Amino acid sequence: MSSVETIHVDGAWRAAASGAQREVLDPADAKTLAVVSEGGTEDTDAAVAAARRAFDFGPWPHTPVAERAALLRRVADLLQRDRETIALTESRDTGKTLEEGRTDVDCVADAFRYFADLVVGEGPGRVVDAGTADVHSVVVHEPVGVCALITPWNYPLLQASWKIAPALAAGNTFVIKPSEVTPLTTVQLIRLLVEAGLPDGVANLVTGAGDPVGARLSEHPDVDLVSFTGGLASGTKVMQAAAPTVKKVALELGGKNPNVVFADACATDEDFDTAVDQALNAAFIHSGQVCSAGSRLIVEESVSERFVAELARRAEKIKLGRGTEDGVECGPLVSAQQLDKTEAYVASALAEGAALRCGGSQPEPNAVRPAAGYFYSPTVLDRCDRTMKVVREETFGPILTVETFRTEDEAVALANDTEYGLAGAVWTKDAGRARRVAGRLRHGTVWINDFHPYLPQAEWGGFGKSGIGRELGPSGLAEYREAKHIYQNLAPKPVRWFGG
């Protein structure tokens, strides 16, 4: 397979019908990392047609659950076999550290194993008591059909697995469109699905831009479900495009996530160190390019000055550089566009009255930080409030804003004062307060005295403009299914409704 045959349709690799190609850049130095096919509408239609045939006439939807689960487990094993190669590709493509790339591969393998175990452990259906022995009534779940899977650039491999694993476990076929910025590990994942023995036409891939590929998938009449992870503006376009065909839609559209720190969480030196360390992790992992990043620090006023001063001191010491280099703790932003957005958000915050505690500029280049790379220093902005653009909007960069509170009610009000509702955290030693605040936060995931961990067996998704539907957990599987009620009359006889 040549470097530009990155479109996979009906079991065959091909170049774009138009012959168009796209360079994928290494964000650490802005040099060409790979060349991929730039698919268009013709490629997308071919991929949907293949998925439609495979679903309507192929064996996969009717393959026994145990066999589908076995294939998912084979994929997990292949991921572990190729862990270093895939992690290296993910690191170079997205800019994240190599260790983060390895963690992603492990999490992807976990997701495939989880959904394999989930479907195998299910019963044949839910028996419904009809109130008479003459009726057998059962609710079963069937695959929804052809799924369009559209994934983001920040966690391309992980987000692909959160969609592909449940879609396949449920018996669907799919067409996946990875971000045109970071498509490389999705290509590798499709290769592993083929190696694992997935029938032709079940897994189809089109590399290309959101318009036309994503737009065509969203509106296509032969697509039964579209699952999209990305920004709010693009997500609303997906929903609008899907509306005329009334297809199922699942959207994960990011967040503006609060990290609420009460003073009692900093009562001892050890507690203080932990809370500060976790606030750094919350905000600056993968240069803040995380949908659940704790980009809003909401800290109790009585400890805010000490907390922010230490946070800024440590943030200044974060080692930036190419993610594959030893000792590097944080890589570059993914693209020049993302770097420009980060600079614009910081400029607007300072113009609106925020106080810069650290960062706020591109770092000086060095041996592990090429001058052409898209690097930006971890930035802490103090004295922020909800009127500021940087506090309201998802920045997707290494920017942490600081707000303060005096009472529990005020802390909850600040944390919920957002159009988003993906994730949030509360730090306190008071168990009662922890439960109260967690219960009042309008966010899909709430951590208590922690930040960022997720479990494949627990649902992931948000309230408000963070999207609709859930990934992972039993609900993540349910997104890819339709419920069917089968009612069997065991002793049929005339109704005599009409006298005739």
N, C-alpha and C positions, 0 to 999 in steps of 0.2 A: 504494500500500500504506500503510495507516494505521500509526501507531506501535505498535499492539498486535497487529498481525497478524505475529507472529514465529514461527509454527509453519508448517513447509513440508512438505506431504504430497502425493505424486503430482503434482508440478509446480505446485501451487497454494499460495498464502499464505493463512493463515487465523488467526482468533483461537482461543482455547481453547474446547473444546466447552462447558465450564462457564461461560464468560465471565470467568473469573478473570484478574486481572492482578497484576503485581508491579512495584514501583518499583525501579529500579537506581540506587544512590547513587554520587555522586562522592566517593571517599574523602578528597579534599583538603578538602572543606567539609561533607560529609554531606548535601548537597542532592541533589534528584532529578535524575538525569542523563537517564533515559529510562524509559519504561513498556513492559513486554513482556508477552506472554501467559504465563499460568501454566498450562502443560499438565498433564494428569492421565492416568489409566489409559486413558480412551477415546481420547485423542489419540495415546498411545503405541501402542495396538493398531492404530489406523488407519495410523500411519506404518510399523509392521512389516508390515502387510498389503500396503501399497503396495510396500515393498522386496521382499517375497516374490514378488509378481506380476511385478515388473520383473526379478527374477532368473530365475524359472521360465519366463516367457513373453516377456520383453523382449529387445531386441537386444544390450544392453551386454555380457553375459558372452561373446557370440560375436563381438563386434566385433574386427576384426583388430588385432593389437598395435600396429601403426604408427598406426592411427587413435586408439586409446586414448592413446598417447604424444603425439600431436599435440594432443589436447584438454588434456592436462596442461600442455603447453608454452604453450598459449593462456591457461590460468589463470595461469601464472607471469607472462606478459606483462601481463595485466590487473592483477595485484597491483602490478607496477611502475608501471603507469599511475596507479593510485589510491593510491600509496604514502603520500602526505602525509595524505590523508583517513583511511585505515585506521590509520596510526600515531597520529594525533591521537585517534581513538576508543579505541585500545588504551591510550594514555597516560591519558586521562581515566577510563576504566573501571577500570583496575587500579591507577592511581596512579604507575606507573613514569614515568621521564623520556621526553620526546618522542624523544630520540635513541635510547633503548632501544627504543621503539616502531618507529622506522625500521629499526633493526637486525633486529627480529623479522620485519618484512615482507620484508626481503631474504633472511633465512634460510628463510622459508616458500617464497618463489619458488625458492630453491636446492633445497629438498626436492622440489618438484614436478618440476623439471627433472631431478634425479638419478634419480628413479624412472622417469621417461619414458625416459631414456637406458638405464637398467638393463634394462628389459623388451625394448627394441628390440634390445639387444645379445645377447640370449639365443638359444640354438639351439632346434631343434624338440623336444628331449628328450634324455635320456641313454640311449644304446644300451647294452644289457646283453648281454654275450657268454654265450649259452646253451650253448656248447660244440658246436653243430651248425649246419650251414648250412641246415637245414630249419626253423629257428625264427628269427623276428624278434622281439626283445624290447626294449622301450623303456619308460623311466619318464618320464611327463609330469606337469606340474603344472597343476592346475585351481583356479579360485576356490573359496573355502570356502563362499560363499553370502551370507546376510544377516548383516551385521556391526553390532553395537551398539557405538558409540564414545562413551565417557564421559570428558570432559576436565576438568581442574582450573581453578581461578580465577587462578593466578599467571601462566601463559603460555597463555591461552586460544587465541590464534591459532596459535601455534607448535605446541602439542600437538595441535590439530585437524589440522594439516597432516601431522604425523608419522603419523597414522592414516589420514586421508582419501587422501593421495597413494598409498601402497602398496595400500590397499584398492581404489581405482579402477584402478590399474595392473594389478592381478591380475584384474580383471573382476568384482569384487563389487558388490553394492548395500549401502546402509547407512542406519542411523538414528543421528544424533548428538545427544547431550545435553550441551550445555556447562554449566559451573557456573552456577547461578542468580545468583551474585554478579557474574559478568563474562561475560555472553552476547553482547555487542554485535558484536564482530568476527567471531564465528562466523556470525551472521546475514549480515554483509557477505560472508563467504567463500562461503556458499551462493548468494548472488545472483550472484557471479562464476562459479560453476560452471554456473548456469543460462545466463548470458550466453555462456559458452564453448560451449554446445550440448549439455550432458549430457542424455540422454533423461529424460523424466518418470519418477519413481519410483525412480531410482537413488540420488539424494541426498535424504534426508528429515531434518528437524530438528524436535525438540521442546524448547522452552524450558520449564523447570520444575524442581522440587526433586528431589533424589536419591530421596526417598520421596514420591511414588510412581513417578516416571518412570524413574530409574535402576534401582530395584528391579524394576519390571515388565520392563524390557529384559533384565535379568540372568536372570530366570526364564522368559522367554517361550519357548515350545516351537518357534516359527518362527524364532528367532534361532540362527544356527550358530556365531557367535563373539562374545565380548564382550571388548573391549579397554578397560581402565580405567587411568587415571592419577589418583592422589590419595593420600589418607592410608591408613595401615595398617588402621585400624578399618573404614573403608568398603570397602577392598579385600577383607578377609576376608568381609564380608557378600556382596559380589559373587560370590566364589568359592563360598560356601555356596549362594547362590540358583541358581547355574549348575549345580551338581552333579547334581540330579535328571535333567536333560536331557543330561548328559554333553557339553555344548558345549565348544568350545575356549575357553580363557581366557588372556589376556595381561594382566599386572599390573605397573605401575611405581608403587611405593609409597613413594618418598622415600628419604632417607638421613640419616646422621649422620656427615658426611664429614671425615676427618682431613687436616690440612695439616701435614706433618712437615718441620721446618726443622732441618738440621744446621748446626753452627757454621761449617763451611768454606764454606757458602753465603753467609756474611756477612763473608768475609775482607777485602774491600776496601770502601771507602765506597760505590762504585757497586753492588757486590753486595748490600750491606746495604740500600741504598735500594730496589733492585729487589724483594728478598724482602719488605720491609715493605709496599711498594706493592701487591704481589700478594696479600699476606695481607689487606689492606683490601678489595681487589676480591673476593677469595674469600668474605669474610664479609658484605659490606654492599651489594653490587649488588642492586637492587630491594628494598632494606630487608631483605635476608636471606631473602626469600620465594622461594627457589630450592631445588629438590630436591637439587641438587648443591652447595649452599653449603658453603664451607669453614668451618663453624661451630666446629670443634675445632682450635685451634692447638696443635700438639705440638712444642715447641721445645727444643733442646739446652740444658741447664741453664747451661752456661758463658756463653751469650750471652743468656739469657732476660730478665734485668733490663733491659739496654739495649734489646733488641728490643721488649719490651712497653711500655716507657716511650715510645719513639718511635711505636709503633703507636697508643697511647692519645692522644698529642699530636695526631697527624694525624686520628684518628677524631673528635676534638672539633671539628675544623675543617670536617667534611663539611657542605656547604650543603644544608639540608633545605627543602623547599617543594613547591608545586604543580609537577608534572612538566612542565607546558607553559611554565613561566616560564624565561627566560634565566638561565643561571648556576646553576640548581638541579642538584645532583648526586645527590640521593636523595629520593624521594617518600614519601608516607605508607604505612602499612599498609593492607591492602585493606578492612578492616571494623572495626567496633567490637569484634566478637568476637575478632579477631586481636590488637587492641590489648590487650584484657583478658588474653588468654593470655600475651602478652609480659610484661606487668607481673607476672603471677603467677609466671612462670619466674624472673624476676630476683629477686623477693621470696624465692622458695624457695632460690635459690642463696646469697643473702646469709645466710639463716637457717641454711644448712648449712655456712657458713664461707668462702665465696668472698670475695675482696677486689675491691671495685669500683674499677677504674682510670679509667673515664670513663663518661658516660651514666647509665643507670639511672633515667631519668625522662622525662616528656614535655617537649619544649622550649617556651620562651615563644613565643607567637604573634607574627607580624609581617605585613608586607604580602604576602609570598608563602607564608605559613604560617597559614591561617585557624585560629582558636581551636577551631572545631568539627571540624577535620580529625583523622584518626587517626595523628598523628605520634608517633614515639618516637625518642629520641636513640640513635645508635650506641653500643653498650654493650660494654665489655671487662671480663671477669670473670677475675681472676688467681687462682692457687692453687686450681685446681679438680682434682677427681679423679673417677673413674668411679662412685663411690658417689652422686654428686649427680644429681638428676633432670634438671637443665639440661644435663648432659653425656650422659646416656643417651638422652633423648628428642629428637625432631625439633622444634625450637622454631618454625621458620619465621618468624623475626623478626630484627631487627638486634642479635643477641647473639653475641659471640665468647667462647668459654671458652679458658683457657690451662692446659695441662699441660706438665710438663717431663720430660726423660729424660737419661740419662748414656751409655747404650750403644746400639748399633744394634739389638741384640736387644730391648732395652726399648722402643725406639721402635716397632718392628714390633708387639710385643705390645700396646702401647697403641692403635696405629692399628687393629688387628684386634679389639680388645675392644669390639665393638658388635654388636647384633642385625642391624644393617643392613649393606649392602655395595654402595652405589651408586658412589661415586667417592672418590678420594683423591689426594694429591700428595706428592711428596718433593722437597726442595730440597737439592742437594749438588753440589760440583764434582768429586767422585770418581765417575768413570764406572762403575767396578766396583760401588761401593756403590749407585749409582742403579739399576743393573740388578738387583742382588740384592734391594733393598728393593721395587722395583716387582714383581718376580716373587713376592715373599712376601705382598704385600698382597692381601687377599680382597675386592676391590672390582671392579666391572664396568668402570670406567674409571680408569686411573692416569696422572696427569700427572707428568712429570719437569721441574722448573724452569719450571713454568707452572701456571695454574689456569683452569678454565672452558671453554676452547675445545672444540668438538665438530665433527665432520665428518659430513655426511649419508651418506657412503659407509662410515662406520665404525659398528659396532653400539653401541647405547646400552641399558643395563639393568643390573641389579644382582644381587648374591648375597644369600643369606639373606632377611630380611624386606623387602628392597628390591624383591622381586617375582619374577615368572617371565616368561620370554620376553624378546625384544629388539625394540627399535624401531630404525629406520634400518639402512643397510647391506643386504646380501643377506639376512641373517636377518630383518630387518624386513619384507621382501617375503614371505619364506617363512611368516611368521605368518598371512598372508591366503590361503594356498594349501593344497591337499591333494595329496599325491603319489599318482599312479595308475600301476600297472604294467600294461602292455598286452603280452600274450604271444600271438604269432601263430604257429600251426603251419602251415608252408607246404606240408607233405606229410603230411596226416593219414592214418592207417591204423588198423585195429583194434588194441586193446591186448591182448585175449585174457586179461584178468585173471581173468575168470570163464569157466568151461568151457561152461556152458549148452548 
